[in-house]
Amino acid sequence: MSKNSPEGTEKQKAVMLRALEANYGNIAKAAQVAGITSQTHYRWMKEDERYDLVAKSIKDVCYRDLKENLIDNGLKMIEKGNAAVLIKMLSIFLKDMPEEMKLLNRMNNTYREC
């Protein structure tokens, strides 16, 4: 079975998807592990709808897992008294608060008028 045969390509795609998961969605690292180029991965995404869906799903899950780990580690640091981490997390999570407050205020005013 050659690398360029349909079976070989499917095997390479499976290796790439496992590598993508193992490398937390990092395409460059996963492609290197899988022995392909990043361009090959993107071409497969364009050509193969199923591969595209699975690759995007893996990246999404890895991103959410990484985000949860960062939040957990940040909360642990805050519990130990690290004020700099607390300030940074507050700035990240509250950055859109003024816009959200405006939206809620508009919704409340609309509700009162009814």
VEXGUTOR-479701 format. One record per residue: x, y, z of N, C-alpha, C, CB in turn. Coordinates in steps of 0.2 Angstrom, whole numbers, padded with zeros to 4 digits, always signed. Glycine has a CB too. Example, Ala and Ser with C-alpha at 12.3 -4.5 7.8 and 13.67 -1.06 7.14 Angstrom:
+0066-0028+0039+0062-0022+0039+0066-0016+0039+0057-0022+0045+0064-0011+0035+0068-0005+0036+0064+0000+0039+0070-0003+0029
***
This chain:
+0004-0006+0000+0000+0000+0000+0004+0006+0000-0005+0000+0006+0004+0010-0005+0008+0016-0006+0005+0022-0002+0009+0018-0013+0009+0027+0000+0007+0033+0003+0002+0036-0001+0013+0037+0005+0002+0036-0007-0002+0040-0012-0008+0036-0014+0001+0042-0018-0009+0030-0012-0015+0026-0013-0021+0029-0009-0014+0018-0012-0027+0028-0011-0033+0030-0007-0032+0027+0000-0039+0028-0010-0030+0021+0001-0030+0018+0008-0024+0021+0012-0028+0010+0007-0018+0022+0008-0013+0026+0012-0015+0033+0014-0007+0026+0007-0018+0036+0010-0021+0043+0012-0025+0043+0018-0024+0046+0006-0030+0038+0018-0034+0037+0023-0031+0036+0030-0040+0032+0022-0026+0031+0029-0021+0030+0035-0018+0036+0038-0016+0024+0033-0015+0040+0033-0012+0046+0035-0016+0051+0038-0008+0049+0029-0022+0051+0035-0027+0056+0038-0029+0054+0046-0034+0056+0034-0029+0047+0047-0031+0045+0054-0025+0047+0058-0032+0037+0054-0019+0046+0056-0013+0048+0060-0013+0055+0061-0006+0046+0056-0015+0059+0056-0015+0066+0057-0020+0068+0062-0016+0070+0051-0026+0065+0062-0031+0067+0067-0029+0065+0074-0037+0063+0065-0026+0059+0075-0023+0057+0082-0018+0062+0084-0020+0050+0081-0013+0064+0079-0008+0069+0081-0011+0076+0083-0003+0069+0075-0016+0078+0079-0019+0084+0081-0022+0084+0088-0025+0085+0076-0025+0078+0090-0028+0078+0097-0022+0078+0102-0032+0071+0097-0017+0074+0100-0011+0073+0105-0008+0080+0106-0006+0068+0103-0008+0084+0101-0004+0091+0101-0009+0097+0102-0001+0092+0095-0015+0095+0106-0020+0100+0108-0022+0105+0102-0017+0105+0113-0023+0102+0096-0025+0106+0090-0020+0110+0087-0030+0110+0093-0014+0109+0088-0008+0113+0085-0007+0109+0078-0002+0113+0089-0009+0113+0073-0008+0109+0066-0001+0108+0064-0012+0114+0061+0003+0113+0065+0010+0113+0063+0013+0107+0067+0014+0119+0065+0013+0106+0073+0016+0101+0077+0013+0094+0075+0015+0102+0084+0006+0094+0074+0003+0088+0072+0005+0085+0065-0005+0088+0072+0005+0090+0061+0008+0088+0054+0015+0086+0054+0007+0094+0049+0019+0088+0058+0026+0086+0058+0026+0079+0061+0030+0091+0063+0022+0078+0066+0022+0071+0069+0019+0066+0064+0017+0071+0075+0014+0068+0060+0011+0064+0055+0015+0063+0049+0004+0067+0053+0020+0067+0048+0024+0066+0042+0021+0070+0036+0026+0059+0041+0017+0075+0037+0014+0078+0031+0015+0086+0032+0006+0077+0031+0013+0090+0027+0014+0097+0028+0007+0100+0030+0016+0100+0021+0007+0105+0033+0001+0109+0035-0003+0110+0029+0003+0115+0039+0000+0111+0024-0004+0112+0017-0008+0106+0015+0001+0115+0012-0005+0100+0016-0009+0094+0015-0015+0093+0019-0004+0088+0016-0014+0095+0026-0020+0095+0030-0025+0099+0028-0017+0097+0038-0023+0106+0026-0029+0110+0024-0032+0108+0017-0026+0117+0023-0028+0105+0013-0031+0102+0007-0036+0097+0008-0025+0100+0002-0034+0092+0013-0038+0087+0015-0045+0090+0018-0035+0082+0020-0044+0095+0022-0050+0098+0024-0055+0101+0019-0048+0104+0029-0052+0104+0014-0056+0106+0008-0059+0101+0004-0052+0111+0003-0055+0095+0003-0058+0090-0001-0062+0085+0002-0052+0086-0004-0061+0084+0009-0065+0078+0012-0069+0081+0018-0060+0073+0015-0076+0082+0017-0080+0085+0022-0080+0081+0029-0087+0084+0019-0079+0075+0029-0079+0071+0035-0073+0073+0039-0080+0063+0034-0067+0073+0035-0061+0074+0038-0061+0081+0041-0055+0074+0033-0064+0086+0037-0064+0093+0040-0068+0093+0046-0068+0097+0034-0074+0090+0046-0078+0090+0052-0075+0087+0058-0085+0086+0051-0071+0082+0057-0068+0079+0063-0062+0083+0065-0065+0071+0061-0058+0086+0061-0052+0090+0062-0055+0096+0066-0048+0092+0056-0060+0099+0064-0063+0105+0067-0065+0103+0074-0068+0109+0063-0068+0098+0075-0071+0095+0081-0065+0094+0086-0075+0089+0080-0060+0091+0084-0054+0090+0088-0051+0096+0091-0049+0086+0084-0050+0101+0086-0048+0108+0088-0052+0111+0093-0047+0112+0082-0059+0111+0092-0063+0114+0097-0063+0111+0104-0071+0113+0094-0063+0104+0104-0062+0101+0110-0056+0103+0114-0063+0093+0109-0050+0102+0110-0044+0104+0113-0044+0111+0115-0038+0103+0108-0047+0116+0112-0047+0123+0114-0051+0123+0120-0050+0127+0108-0056+0120+0121-0060+0121+0127-0057+0117+0133-0067+0117+0126-0054+0112+0132-0050+0108+0137-0044+0113+0139-0047+0102+0135-0041+0116+0135-0035+0120+0136-0037+0126+0140-0031+0122+0130-0043+0129+0138-0046+0135+0141-0048+0133+0149-0052+0138+0138-0051+0127+0150-0053+0125+0156-0047+0124+0161-0057+0119+0156-0042+0121+0158-0036+0120+0162-0033+0127+0164-0031+0116+0158-0032+0132+0159-0030+0138+0161-0034+0142+0166-0030+0143+0155-0040+0141+0166-0045+0144+0171-0044+0141+0178-0052+0144+0169-0043+0134+0178-0042+0130+0184-0035+0132+0187-0042+0123+0183-0030+0133+0183-0024+0135+0186-0024+0142+0188-0018+0134+0180-0027+0146+0185-0028+0153+0187-0031+0154+0194-0031+0157+0182-0037+0150+0194-0040+0150+0201-0036+0147+0206-0047+0146+0200-0032+0142+0205-0028+0140+0210-0023+0145+0212-0024+0133+0208-0020+0149+0208-0015+0154+0209-0018+0160+0213-0012+0157+0203-0025+0161+0211-0028+0166+0215-0029+0164+0222-0035+0168+0212-0031+0158+0223-0032+0155+0230-0026+0156+0234-0034+0148+0230-0020+0155+0231-0014+0156+0234-0012+0163+0236-0008+0153+0231-0016+0168+0233-0015+0175+0235-0012+0179+0229-0011+0176+0240-0012+0176+0223-0009+0180+0217-0013+0185+0214-0006+0175+0212-0012+0191+0217-0017+0197+0215-0016+0198+0207-0016+0203+0219-0010+0197+0204-0009+0199+0197-0014+0195+0193-0002+0198+0195-0014+0188+0195-0018+0184+0191-0026+0185+0192-0017+0176+0193-0028+0187+0198-0035+0189+0199-0036+0195+0195-0036+0191+0206-0032+0200+0195-0034+0206+0191-0034+0205+0183-0028+0212+0192-0029+0200+0181-0030+0199+0174-0036+0195+0172-0023+0194+0172-0038+0190+0176-0044+0186+0175-0050+0190+0175-0045+0180+0180-0050+0195+0180-0056+0200+0180-0056+0204+0174-0056+0204+0186-0051+0206+0171-0051+0210+0165-0053+0206+0159-0044+0213+0164-0051+0200+0159-0053+0196+0153-0061+0194+0154-0049+0189+0154-0063+0192+0160-0070+0190+0160-0075+0196+0160-0071+0186+0166-0073+0202+0162-0077+0208+0163-0076+0213+0157-0076+0211+0170-0072+0211+0152-0071+0216+0147-0077+0218+0143-0066+0214+0142-0082+0214+0142-0088+0215+0138-0094+0217+0143-0090+0209+0134-0092+0218+0149-0098+0219+0154-0102+0226+0152-0095+0219+0161-0098+0231+0151-0102+0237+0149-0107+0236+0143-0097+0243+0147-0105+0233+0138-0109+0231+0133-0115+0227+0135-0106+0228+0127-0114+0222+0139-0119+0217+0141-0124+0221+0146-0116+0211+0145-0121+0226+0150-0126+0230+0154-0130+0234+0150-0121+0234+0159-0127+0237+0145-0132+0241+0140-0137+0237+0137-0127+0245+0135-0136+0231+0135-0141+0227+0132-0146+0225+0137-0138+0220+0129-0144+0223+0143-0149+0222+0149-0153+0228+0150-0145+0219+0155-0150+0234+0151-0154+0240+0152-0159+0241+0147-0149+0246+0152-0157+0240+0140-0162+0241+0135-0168+0236+0135-0159+0240+0128-0166+0230+0137-0171+0225+0138-0176+0226+0144-0168+0218+0139-0173+0229+0149-0177+0231+0155-0182+0236+0153-0173+0232+0161-0179+0241+0150-0183+0247+0148-0189+0245+0143-0179+0252+0145-0188+0240+0139-0193+0238+0134-0198+0234+0138-0189+0233+0129-0196+0230+0143-0200+0226+0147-0205+0231+0151-0196+0221+0152-0202+0236+0154-0206+0241+0158-0211+0244+0154-0202+0246+0161-0210+0246+0147-0214+0249+0143-0220+0245+0141-0211+0252+0137-0220+0238+0141-0225+0234+0139-0231+0234+0144-0223+0227+0139
***
